[in-house]
């Protein structure tokens, strides 16, 4: 009888633990689908990735590398689409990004949209 009760207790604990993991997974998914993060930065170097120095952000400071896919919208100060080639070293830009930041030095982010200021 003790073995059966122990088995039922362990099974119940496993089910509770599994339910807790699923809830946490859903919360993380919702966060990723939530609002983007933003920073204002000065362009330091243009290459495959854009090196920037953050001048204003709630969460970031210092130098970052920005990964910019070909599909990322790049805008001028008036909100009109421009090409990546129109960005220059020294430009001040506002960058919207996913919120994910690598642990590398310098940290890297993935741009969702960039606008010259």
C-alpha positions as CSV (number, residue, x, y, z in Angstrom):
1,X,0.0,0.0,0.0
2,X,2.9,2.4,0.9
3,X,4.4,1.7,-2.6
4,X,1.2,2.7,-4.3
5,X,0.8,5.9,-2.3
6,X,4.4,6.8,-2.9
7,X,4.0,6.2,-6.7
8,X,0.8,8.3,-6.8
9,X,2.6,11.1,-4.8
10,X,5.6,11.1,-7.2
11,X,3.4,11.0,-10.2
12,X,1.4,14.0,-8.9
13,X,4.6,16.0,-8.3
14,X,5.9,15.2,-11.8
15,X,2.6,16.5,-13.3
16,X,2.8,19.7,-11.3
17,X,6.4,20.3,-12.3
18,X,5.5,19.7,-16.0
19,X,2.6,22.1,-15.7
20,X,4.8,24.7,-14.2
21,X,7.3,24.4,-17.1
22,X,4.6,24.8,-19.7
23,X,3.3,27.9,-18.1
24,X,6.8,29.4,-18.0
25,X,7.4,28.5,-21.6
26,X,4.2,30.3,-22.6
27,X,5.2,33.4,-20.6
28,X,8.5,33.6,-22.5
29,X,6.8,33.2,-25.8
30,X,4.4,36.1,-24.9
31,X,7.4,38.3,-24.0
32,X,9.0,37.7,-27.3
33,X,5.9,38.6,-29.1
34,X,5.4,41.8,-27.0
35,X,6.7,45.3,-27.8
36,X,10.1,45.9,-29.2
37,X,12.9,47.7,-27.3
38,X,14.6,50.9,-28.6
39,X,17.8,52.8,-28.3
40,X,19.3,56.0,-29.7
41,X,22.9,55.6,-30.8
42,X,25.7,57.1,-32.9
43,X,27.0,55.0,-35.8
44,X,30.6,54.2,-35.2
45,X,31.4,51.8,-38.0
46,X,29.5,50.3,-41.0
47,X,30.2,46.8,-42.2
48,X,28.4,43.5,-42.2
49,X,27.1,44.6,-38.8
50,X,26.7,48.2,-37.7
51,X,28.8,49.2,-34.7
52,X,27.0,51.8,-32.6
53,X,27.6,53.7,-29.3
54,X,24.4,54.0,-27.3
55,X,23.5,57.5,-26.3
56,X,20.0,56.9,-24.8
57,X,18.3,53.7,-23.8
58,X,16.4,52.4,-20.8
59,X,18.2,49.1,-20.9
60,X,21.5,49.5,-22.9
61,X,24.7,51.5,-22.7
62,X,28.1,51.4,-24.4
63,X,29.0,49.8,-27.7
64,X,26.8,47.4,-29.6
65,X,26.9,45.5,-32.8
66,X,23.6,45.6,-34.7
67,X,22.6,42.8,-37.1
68,X,20.6,44.2,-39.9
69,X,18.7,41.8,-42.2
70,X,18.0,42.9,-45.8
71,X,14.3,43.1,-44.9
72,X,14.8,45.6,-42.0
73,X,13.1,49.0,-42.7
74,X,15.6,51.9,-42.7
75,X,14.1,55.4,-42.6
76,X,15.4,59.0,-42.8
77,X,14.3,61.6,-40.2
78,X,11.1,62.3,-42.2
79,X,10.1,58.6,-42.1
80,X,10.8,57.9,-45.7
81,X,12.5,54.7,-46.7
82,X,16.2,54.9,-47.5
83,X,18.9,52.3,-48.2
84,X,21.5,51.0,-45.8
85,X,24.2,52.7,-47.9
86,X,22.6,56.1,-46.9
87,X,23.8,55.6,-43.3
88,X,27.1,57.2,-42.5
89,X,29.6,57.1,-39.6
90,X,28.6,59.8,-37.1
91,X,24.8,59.5,-37.9
92,X,22.5,59.4,-34.9
93,X,20.0,56.7,-35.3
94,X,17.0,55.2,-33.4
95,X,17.1,51.4,-33.4
96,X,14.1,49.2,-32.5
97,X,15.3,45.7,-31.7
98,X,13.9,42.4,-30.4
99,X,15.2,42.8,-26.8
100,X,17.5,39.8,-27.2
101,X,21.1,40.6,-26.5
102,X,24.1,38.3,-26.9
103,X,26.6,37.9,-24.0
104,X,29.5,38.6,-26.4
105,X,31.8,41.6,-26.2
106,X,30.5,43.9,-27.6
107,X,26.9,42.7,-27.2
108,X,24.9,42.1,-30.4
109,X,21.2,42.8,-31.1
110,X,18.9,42.2,-34.1
111,X,17.4,45.3,-35.5
112,X,13.7,45.4,-36.4
113,X,13.8,49.0,-37.7
114,X,16.3,51.9,-37.9
115,X,15.5,55.6,-38.3
116,X,18.1,58.4,-38.8
117,X,17.5,61.3,-36.4
